[in-house]
Amino acid sequence: MDNNLNAHALFPSKDSADGYLSGNAIRSIKATVEDDLDVKFDLRMCRRTFGQRYLDSDVDIESVSVLMGHASTKTTEGFYSRKRLNK
């Protein structure tokens, strides 16, 4: 078995041509985690938390924007995370 995947995905798929998990695979994993933890969660909140934690760790907004795949920092600031005065 070859585990040396060449993908930019955080959770790469060995079965897809592009190396990314499908939407159905992600929803299936999410459902399994929710069942195991007995906690429901919104994947969009995970994304917001990702961005906010980097900003709270003093990573600059430009870098966070790139990490999130945004073409502009305005998207990052407006929809996902904001620099807070009190961390």
Distance bins in CASP14 RR format, pairs under 12 A and 6 or more apart:
PFRMAT RR
TARGET T0000
AUTHOR 0000-0000-0000
RMODE 2
METHOD distances of the structure
MODEL  1
1 14 0 0 0 0 1 0 0 0 0 0 0
2 12 0 0 0 0 0 1 0 0 0 0 0
2 14 1 0 0 1 0 0 0 0 0 0 0
3 12 0 0 0 0 1 0 0 0 0 0 0
3 14 1 0 0 1 0 0 0 0 0 0 0
4 12 0 0 0 0 0 1 0 0 0 0 0
4 14 0 0 0 0 0 1 0 0 0 0 0
5 11 0 0 0 0 0 1 0 0 0 0 0
5 12 1 0 1 0 0 0 0 0 0 0 0
5 13 0 0 0 0 1 0 0 0 0 0 0
5 14 1 0 0 1 0 0 0 0 0 0 0
5 15 0 0 0 0 0 1 0 0 0 0 0
5 16 0 0 0 0 0 1 0 0 0 0 0
5 18 0 0 0 0 0 1 0 0 0 0 0
5 19 1 0 0 1 0 0 0 0 0 0 0
5 20 0 0 0 0 0 1 0 0 0 0 0
5 21 0 0 0 0 0 1 0 0 0 0 0
6 12 0 0 0 0 1 0 0 0 0 0 0
6 14 0 0 0 0 0 1 0 0 0 0 0
6 18 0 0 0 0 0 1 0 0 0 0 0
6 19 0 0 0 0 1 0 0 0 0 0 0
7 13 1 0 0 1 0 0 0 0 0 0 0
7 14 0 0 0 0 1 0 0 0 0 0 0
7 15 0 0 0 0 0 1 0 0 0 0 0
7 16 0 0 0 0 1 0 0 0 0 0 0
7 17 0 0 0 0 0 1 0 0 0 0 0
7 18 1 0 0 1 0 0 0 0 0 0 0
7 19 1 0 1 0 0 0 0 0 0 0 0
7 20 1 0 0 1 0 0 0 0 0 0 0
7 21 0 0 0 0 1 0 0 0 0 0 0
8 18 0 0 0 0 1 0 0 0 0 0 0
8 19 0 0 0 0 1 0 0 0 0 0 0
8 20 0 0 0 0 1 0 0 0 0 0 0
8 67 0 0 0 0 0 1 0 0 0 0 0
8 69 0 0 0 0 0 1 0 0 0 0 0
9 16 0 0 0 0 1 0 0 0 0 0 0
9 18 0 0 0 0 1 0 0 0 0 0 0
9 19 1 0 1 0 0 0 0 0 0 0 0
9 20 1 0 1 0 0 0 0 0 0 0 0
9 21 1 0 0 1 0 0 0 0 0 0 0
9 22 0 0 0 0 0 1 0 0 0 0 0
9 25 0 0 0 0 0 1 0 0 0 0 0
9 26 0 0 0 0 0 1 0 0 0 0 0
10 19 0 0 0 0 0 1 0 0 0 0 0
10 20 0 0 0 0 1 0 0 0 0 0 0
10 21 0 0 0 0 1 0 0 0 0 0 0
10 26 0 0 0 0 0 1 0 0 0 0 0
10 46 0 0 0 0 0 1 0 0 0 0 0
10 47 0 0 0 0 0 1 0 0 0 0 0
10 50 0 0 0 0 1 0 0 0 0 0 0
10 67 0 0 0 0 0 1 0 0 0 0 0
10 68 0 0 0 0 0 1 0 0 0 0 0
11 19 0 0 0 0 1 0 0 0 0 0 0
11 20 0 0 0 0 1 0 0 0 0 0 0
11 21 1 0 1 0 0 0 0 0 0 0 0
11 22 0 0 0 0 0 1 0 0 0 0 0
11 23 0 0 0 0 0 1 0 0 0 0 0
11 25 0 0 0 0 1 0 0 0 0 0 0
11 26 0 0 0 0 1 0 0 0 0 0 0
11 29 1 0 0 1 0 0 0 0 0 0 0
11 30 0 0 0 0 0 1 0 0 0 0 0
11 33 0 0 0 0 0 1 0 0 0 0 0
11 46 0 0 0 0 0 1 0 0 0 0 0
12 18 0 0 0 0 1 0 0 0 0 0 0
12 19 1 0 1 0 0 0 0 0 0 0 0
12 20 1 0 0 1 0 0 0 0 0 0 0
12 21 1 0 0 1 0 0 0 0 0 0 0
12 25 0 0 0 0 0 1 0 0 0 0 0
13 19 1 0 1 0 0 0 0 0 0 0 0
13 20 1 0 1 0 0 0 0 0 0 0 0
13 21 1 0 1 0 0 0 0 0 0 0 0
13 22 1 0 0 1 0 0 0 0 0 0 0
13 23 0 0 0 0 0 1 0 0 0 0 0
13 24 0 0 0 0 0 1 0 0 0 0 0
13 25 1 0 0 1 0 0 0 0 0 0 0
13 26 0 0 0 0 1 0 0 0 0 0 0
13 28 0 0 0 0 0 1 0 0 0 0 0
13 29 0 0 0 0 0 1 0 0 0 0 0
14 20 0 0 0 0 0 1 0 0 0 0 0
14 21 0 0 0 0 0 1 0 0 0 0 0
14 25 0 0 0 0 0 1 0 0 0 0 0
15 21 0 0 0 0 1 0 0 0 0 0 0
15 22 0 0 0 0 1 0 0 0 0 0 0
15 24 0 0 0 0 0 1 0 0 0 0 0
15 25 0 0 0 0 1 0 0 0 0 0 0
16 22 1 0 0 1 0 0 0 0 0 0 0
16 23 0 0 0 0 0 1 0 0 0 0 0
16 24 0 0 0 0 0 1 0 0 0 0 0
16 25 0 0 0 0 1 0 0 0 0 0 0
16 26 0 0 0 0 0 1 0 0 0 0 0
19 25 0 0 0 0 0 1 0 0 0 0 0
20 26 0 0 0 0 1 0 0 0 0 0 0
21 27 0 0 0 0 1 0 0 0 0 0 0
21 28 0 0 0 0 1 0 0 0 0 0 0
21 29 1 0 0 1 0 0 0 0 0 0 0
21 30 0 0 0 0 0 1 0 0 0 0 0
21 43 0 0 0 0 0 1 0 0 0 0 0
22 28 0 0 0 0 1 0 0 0 0 0 0
22 29 0 0 0 0 0 1 0 0 0 0 0
23 29 0 0 0 0 1 0 0 0 0 0 0
23 30 0 0 0 0 1 0 0 0 0 0 0
23 31 0 0 0 0 0 1 0 0 0 0 0
23 43 0 0 0 0 0 1 0 0 0 0 0
24 30 0 0 0 0 0 1 0 0 0 0 0
24 31 0 0 0 0 0 1 0 0 0 0 0
25 31 0 0 0 0 0 1 0 0 0 0 0
25 32 0 0 0 0 0 1 0 0 0 0 0
26 32 0 0 0 0 0 1 0 0 0 0 0
26 33 0 0 0 0 0 1 0 0 0 0 0
26 43 1 0 0 1 0 0 0 0 0 0 0
26 46 0 0 0 0 0 1 0 0 0 0 0
27 33 0 0 0 0 0 1 0 0 0 0 0
27 34 0 0 0 0 0 1 0 0 0 0 0
27 43 0 0 0 0 1 0 0 0 0 0 0
28 34 0 0 0 0 0 1 0 0 0 0 0
28 35 0 0 0 0 0 1 0 0 0 0 0
29 35 0 0 0 0 0 1 0 0 0 0 0
29 36 0 0 0 0 0 1 0 0 0 0 0
29 43 0 0 0 0 0 1 0 0 0 0 0
29 46 0 0 0 0 0 1 0 0 0 0 0
30 36 0 0 0 0 0 1 0 0 0 0 0
30 37 0 0 0 0 0 1 0 0 0 0 0
30 39 0 0 0 0 0 1 0 0 0 0 0
30 40 0 0 0 0 1 0 0 0 0 0 0
30 41 1 0 0 1 0 0 0 0 0 0 0
30 42 0 0 0 0 1 0 0 0 0 0 0
30 43 1 0 0 1 0 0 0 0 0 0 0
30 44 0 0 0 0 0 1 0 0 0 0 0
30 45 0 0 0 0 0 1 0 0 0 0 0
30 46 0 0 0 0 1 0 0 0 0 0 0
31 37 0 0 0 0 0 1 0 0 0 0 0
31 39 0 0 0 0 0 1 0 0 0 0 0
31 40 0 0 0 0 1 0 0 0 0 0 0
31 41 0 0 0 0 0 1 0 0 0 0 0
31 43 0 0 0 0 0 1 0 0 0 0 0
33 39 0 0 0 0 1 0 0 0 0 0 0
33 40 0 0 0 0 0 1 0 0 0 0 0
33 41 0 0 0 0 1 0 0 0 0 0 0
33 43 0 0 0 0 0 1 0 0 0 0 0
33 46 0 0 0 0 0 1 0 0 0 0 0
34 40 1 0 1 0 0 0 0 0 0 0 0
34 41 1 0 0 1 0 0 0 0 0 0 0
34 42 0 0 0 0 0 1 0 0 0 0 0
34 43 0 0 0 0 0 1 0 0 0 0 0
35 41 0 0 0 0 0 1 0 0 0 0 0
39 45 0 0 0 0 0 1 0 0 0 0 0
41 47 0 0 0 0 0 1 0 0 0 0 0
41 48 0 0 0 0 0 1 0 0 0 0 0
41 49 0 0 0 0 1 0 0 0 0 0 0
42 48 0 0 0 0 1 0 0 0 0 0 0
42 49 0 0 0 0 0 1 0 0 0 0 0
43 49 0 0 0 0 0 1 0 0 0 0 0
43 50 0 0 0 0 0 1 0 0 0 0 0
44 50 0 0 0 0 0 1 0 0 0 0 0
44 51 0 0 0 0 0 1 0 0 0 0 0
44 79 0 0 0 0 1 0 0 0 0 0 0
44 80 0 0 0 0 1 0 0 0 0 0 0
45 51 0 0 0 0 0 1 0 0 0 0 0
45 52 0 0 0 0 0 1 0 0 0 0 0
45 80 0 0 0 0 0 1 0 0 0 0 0
45 81 0 0 0 0 0 1 0 0 0 0 0
46 52 0 0 0 0 0 1 0 0 0 0 0
46 53 0 0 0 0 0 1 0 0 0 0 0
46 68 0 0 0 0 0 1 0 0 0 0 0
46 80 0 0 0 0 0 1 0 0 0 0 0
47 53 0 0 0 0 0 1 0 0 0 0 0
47 54 0 0 0 0 0 1 0 0 0 0 0
47 64 0 0 0 0 0 1 0 0 0 0 0
47 67 0 0 0 0 0 1 0 0 0 0 0
47 68 1 0 0 1 0 0 0 0 0 0 0
47 69 0 0 0 0 0 1 0 0 0 0 0
47 70 0 0 0 0 0 1 0 0 0 0 0
47 75 0 0 0 0 0 1 0 0 0 0 0
47 76 0 0 0 0 0 1 0 0 0 0 0
47 79 0 0 0 0 1 0 0 0 0 0 0
47 80 1 0 0 1 0 0 0 0 0 0 0
47 81 0 0 0 0 1 0 0 0 0 0 0
48 54 0 0 0 0 0 1 0 0 0 0 0
48 55 0 0 0 0 0 1 0 0 0 0 0
48 64 0 0 0 0 0 1 0 0 0 0 0
48 68 0 0 0 0 1 0 0 0 0 0 0
48 76 0 0 0 0 0 1 0 0 0 0 0
48 78 0 0 0 0 0 1 0 0 0 0 0
48 79 0 0 0 0 1 0 0 0 0 0 0
48 80 1 0 1 0 0 0 0 0 0 0 0
48 81 1 0 0 1 0 0 0 0 0 0 0
48 82 0 0 0 0 0 1 0 0 0 0 0
49 55 0 0 0 0 0 1 0 0 0 0 0
49 56 0 0 0 0 0 1 0 0 0 0 0
49 68 0 0 0 0 0 1 0 0 0 0 0
49 80 0 0 0 0 1 0 0 0 0 0 0
49 81 0 0 0 0 1 0 0 0 0 0 0
50 56 0 0 0 0 0 1 0 0 0 0 0
50 57 0 0 0 0 0 1 0 0 0 0 0
50 59 0 0 0 0 0 1 0 0 0 0 0
50 64 0 0 0 0 1 0 0 0 0 0 0
50 67 1 0 0 1 0 0 0 0 0 0 0
50 68 1 0 0 1 0 0 0 0 0 0 0
50 69 0 0 0 0 0 1 0 0 0 0 0
50 76 0 0 0 0 0 1 0 0 0 0 0
50 80 0 0 0 0 1 0 0 0 0 0 0
50 81 0 0 0 0 1 0 0 0 0 0 0
51 57 0 0 0 0 1 0 0 0 0 0 0
51 59 0 0 0 0 1 0 0 0 0 0 0
51 61 0 0 0 0 1 0 0 0 0 0 0
51 63 0 0 0 0 0 1 0 0 0 0 0
51 64 1 0 1 0 0 0 0 0 0 0 0
51 65 0 0 0 0 1 0 0 0 0 0 0
51 66 0 0 0 0 0 1 0 0 0 0 0
51 67 1 0 0 1 0 0 0 0 0 0 0
51 68 1 0 0 1 0 0 0 0 0 0 0
51 69 0 0 0 0 0 1 0 0 0 0 0
51 70 0 0 0 0 0 1 0 0 0 0 0
51 73 0 0 0 0 0 1 0 0 0 0 0
51 75 0 0 0 0 0 1 0 0 0 0 0
51 76 1 0 0 1 0 0 0 0 0 0 0
51 77 0 0 0 0 0 1 0 0 0 0 0
51 78 0 0 0 0 0 1 0 0 0 0 0
51 79 0 0 0 0 0 1 0 0 0 0 0
51 80 1 0 1 0 0 0 0 0 0 0 0
51 81 1 0 1 0 0 0 0 0 0 0 0
51 82 0 0 0 0 1 0 0 0 0 0 0
51 83 0 0 0 0 0 1 0 0 0 0 0
51 84 0 0 0 0 0 1 0 0 0 0 0
52 59 0 0 0 0 0 1 0 0 0 0 0
52 61 0 0 0 0 0 1 0 0 0 0 0
52 64 0 0 0 0 1 0 0 0 0 0 0
52 68 0 0 0 0 0 1 0 0 0 0 0
52 76 0 0 0 0 0 1 0 0 0 0 0
52 77 0 0 0 0 0 1 0 0 0 0 0
52 78 0 0 0 0 0 1 0 0 0 0 0
52 79 0 0 0 0 0 1 0 0 0 0 0
52 80 1 0 0 1 0 0 0 0 0 0 0
52 81 1 0 1 0 0 0 0 0 0 0 0
52 82 1 0 0 1 0 0 0 0 0 0 0
52 83 0 0 0 0 1 0 0 0 0 0 0
52 84 0 0 0 0 1 0 0 0 0 0 0
52 87 0 0 0 0 1 0 0 0 0 0 0
53 59 0 0 0 0 1 0 0 0 0 0 0
53 64 0 0 0 0 1 0 0 0 0 0 0
53 67 0 0 0 0 0 1 0 0 0 0 0
53 68 0 0 0 0 0 1 0 0 0 0 0
53 80 0 0 0 0 0 1 0 0 0 0 0
53 81 0 0 0 0 1 0 0 0 0 0 0
53 84 0 0 0 0 0 1 0 0 0 0 0
53 87 0 0 0 0 1 0 0 0 0 0 0
54 60 0 0 0 0 1 0 0 0 0 0 0
54 61 0 0 0 0 1 0 0 0 0 0 0
54 62 0 0 0 0 0 1 0 0 0 0 0
54 63 1 0 0 1 0 0 0 0 0 0 0
54 64 1 0 1 0 0 0 0 0 0 0 0
54 65 0 0 0 0 1 0 0 0 0 0 0
54 66 0 0 0 0 0 1 0 0 0 0 0
54 67 1 0 0 1 0 0 0 0 0 0 0
54 68 0 0 0 0 1 0 0 0 0 0 0
54 76 0 0 0 0 1 0 0 0 0 0 0
54 80 0 0 0 0 0 1 0 0 0 0 0
54 81 1 0 0 1 0 0 0 0 0 0 0
54 83 0 0 0 0 0 1 0 0 0 0 0
54 87 0 0 0 0 0 1 0 0 0 0 0
55 61 1 0 0 1 0 0 0 0 0 0 0
55 62 0 0 0 0 0 1 0 0 0 0 0
55 63 0 0 0 0 1 0 0 0 0 0 0
55 64 1 0 1 0 0 0 0 0 0 0 0
55 65 0 0 0 0 0 1 0 0 0 0 0
55 67 0 0 0 0 0 1 0 0 0 0 0
55 68 0 0 0 0 0 1 0 0 0 0 0
55 73 0 0 0 0 0 1 0 0 0 0 0
55 76 0 0 0 0 1 0 0 0 0 0 0
55 77 0 0 0 0 1 0 0 0 0 0 0
55 80 0 0 0 0 1 0 0 0 0 0 0
55 81 1 0 1 0 0 0 0 0 0 0 0
55 82 1 0 0 1 0 0 0 0 0 0 0
55 83 1 0 1 0 0 0 0 0 0 0 0
55 84 1 0 0 1 0 0 0 0 0 0 0
55 85 0 0 0 0 0 1 0 0 0 0 0
55 87 0 0 0 0 1 0 0 0 0 0 0
56 64 0 0 0 0 0 1 0 0 0 0 0
56 81 0 0 0 0 1 0 0 0 0 0 0
56 82 0 0 0 0 0 1 0 0 0 0 0
56 83 0 0 0 0 1 0 0 0 0 0 0
56 84 1 0 0 1 0 0 0 0 0 0 0
56 85 0 0 0 0 0 1 0 0 0 0 0
56 86 0 0 0 0 0 1 0 0 0 0 0
56 87 1 0 1 0 0 0 0 0 0 0 0
57 63 0 0 0 0 0 1 0 0 0 0 0
57 64 0 0 0 0 1 0 0 0 0 0 0
57 67 0 0 0 0 0 1 0 0 0 0 0
57 81 0 0 0 0 0 1 0 0 0 0 0
57 83 0 0 0 0 0 1 0 0 0 0 0
57 84 0 0 0 0 0 1 0 0 0 0 0
57 87 0 0 0 0 1 0 0 0 0 0 0
58 64 0 0 0 0 0 1 0 0 0 0 0
58 83 0 0 0 0 1 0 0 0 0 0 0
58 84 0 0 0 0 0 1 0 0 0 0 0
58 87 0 0 0 0 1 0 0 0 0 0 0
59 65 0 0 0 0 0 1 0 0 0 0 0
59 66 0 0 0 0 0 1 0 0 0 0 0
59 67 0 0 0 0 1 0 0 0 0 0 0
59 68 0 0 0 0 0 1 0 0 0 0 0
59 76 0 0 0 0 0 1 0 0 0 0 0
59 81 0 0 0 0 0 1 0 0 0 0 0
59 83 0 0 0 0 0 1 0 0 0 0 0
60 66 0 0 0 0 1 0 0 0 0 0 0
60 67 0 0 0 0 0 1 0 0 0 0 0
60 73 0 0 0 0 1 0 0 0 0 0 0
60 76 0 0 0 0 0 1 0 0 0 0 0
60 77 0 0 0 0 0 1 0 0 0 0 0
60 81 0 0 0 0 0 1 0 0 0 0 0
60 83 0 0 0 0 1 0 0 0 0 0 0
61 67 0 0 0 0 0 1 0 0 0 0 0
61 68 0 0 0 0 0 1 0 0 0 0 0
61 70 0 0 0 0 1 0 0 0 0 0 0
61 72 0 0 0 0 0 1 0 0 0 0 0
61 73 1 0 1 0 0 0 0 0 0 0 0
61 74 0 0 0 0 1 0 0 0 0 0 0
61 75 0 0 0 0 0 1 0 0 0 0 0
61 76 1 0 0 1 0 0 0 0 0 0 0
61 77 1 0 0 1 0 0 0 0 0 0 0
61 78 0 0 0 0 0 1 0 0 0 0 0
61 80 0 0 0 0 0 1 0 0 0 0 0
61 81 0 0 0 0 1 0 0 0 0 0 0
61 82 0 0 0 0 1 0 0 0 0 0 0
61 83 1 0 0 1 0 0 0 0 0 0 0
62 68 0 0 0 0 0 1 0 0 0 0 0
62 69 0 0 0 0 0 1 0 0 0 0 0
62 70 0 0 0 0 1 0 0 0 0 0 0
62 71 0 0 0 0 0 1 0 0 0 0 0
62 72 0 0 0 0 0 1 0 0 0 0 0
62 73 1 0 1 0 0 0 0 0 0 0 0
62 74 0 0 0 0 0 1 0 0 0 0 0
62 76 0 0 0 0 1 0 0 0 0 0 0
62 77 0 0 0 0 0 1 0 0 0 0 0
63 69 0 0 0 0 0 1 0 0 0 0 0
63 70 0 0 0 0 0 1 0 0 0 0 0
63 73 0 0 0 0 1 0 0 0 0 0 0
63 76 0 0 0 0 1 0 0 0 0 0 0
63 81 0 0 0 0 0 1 0 0 0 0 0
64 70 0 0 0 0 1 0 0 0 0 0 0
64 73 0 0 0 0 1 0 0 0 0 0 0
64 75 0 0 0 0 0 1 0 0 0 0 0
64 76 1 0 1 0 0 0 0 0 0 0 0
64 77 0 0 0 0 1 0 0 0 0 0 0
64 80 0 0 0 0 1 0 0 0 0 0 0
64 81 1 0 0 1 0 0 0 0 0 0 0
64 82 0 0 0 0 0 1 0 0 0 0 0
64 83 0 0 0 0 1 0 0 0 0 0 0
65 71 0 0 0 0 1 0 0 0 0 0 0
65 72 1 0 0 1 0 0 0 0 0 0 0
65 73 1 0 1 0 0 0 0 0 0 0 0
65 74 0 0 0 0 1 0 0 0 0 0 0
65 75 1 0 0 1 0 0 0 0 0 0 0
65 76 1 0 1 0 0 0 0 0 0 0 0
65 77 0 0 0 0 1 0 0 0 0 0 0
65 78 0 0 0 0 0 1 0 0 0 0 0
65 79 0 0 0 0 0 1 0 0 0 0 0
65 80 0 0 0 0 1 0 0 0 0 0 0
65 81 0 0 0 0 1 0 0 0 0 0 0
66 72 0 0 0 0 0 1 0 0 0 0 0
66 73 0 0 0 0 1 0 0 0 0 0 0
66 75 0 0 0 0 0 1 0 0 0 0 0
66 76 0 0 0 0 1 0 0 0 0 0 0
67 73 0 0 0 0 0 1 0 0 0 0 0
67 76 0 0 0 0 1 0 0 0 0 0 0
67 80 0 0 0 0 0 1 0 0 0 0 0
67 81 0 0 0 0 0 1 0 0 0 0 0
68 75 1 0 0 1 0 0 0 0 0 0 0
68 76 1 0 1 0 0 0 0 0 0 0 0
68 77 0 0 0 0 0 1 0 0 0 0 0
68 78 0 0 0 0 0 1 0 0 0 0 0
68 79 0 0 0 0 1 0 0 0 0 0 0
68 80 1 0 0 1 0 0 0 0 0 0 0
68 81 0 0 0 0 1 0 0 0 0 0 0
69 75 0 0 0 0 1 0 0 0 0 0 0
69 76 0 0 0 0 1 0 0 0 0 0 0
69 80 0 0 0 0 0 1 0 0 0 0 0
70 76 1 0 1 0 0 0 0 0 0 0 0
70 77 0 0 0 0 1 0 0 0 0 0 0
70 78 0 0 0 0 1 0 0 0 0 0 0
70 79 0 0 0 0 1 0 0 0 0 0 0
70 80 0 0 0 0 1 0 0 0 0 0 0
70 81 0 0 0 0 0 1 0 0 0 0 0
72 78 0 0 0 0 1 0 0 0 0 0 0
72 79 0 0 0 0 0 1 0 0 0 0 0
72 80 0 0 0 0 0 1 0 0 0 0 0
73 79 0 0 0 0 0 1 0 0 0 0 0
73 80 0 0 0 0 0 1 0 0 0 0 0
73 81 0 0 0 0 0 1 0 0 0 0 0
73 82 0 0 0 0 0 1 0 0 0 0 0
73 83 0 0 0 0 0 1 0 0 0 0 0
74 80 0 0 0 0 0 1 0 0 0 0 0
74 82 0 0 0 0 0 1 0 0 0 0 0
75 81 0 0 0 0 0 1 0 0 0 0 0
76 82 0 0 0 0 1 0 0 0 0 0 0
76 83 0 0 0 0 0 1 0 0 0 0 0
77 83 0 0 0 0 1 0 0 0 0 0 0
77 84 0 0 0 0 0 1 0 0 0 0 0
END
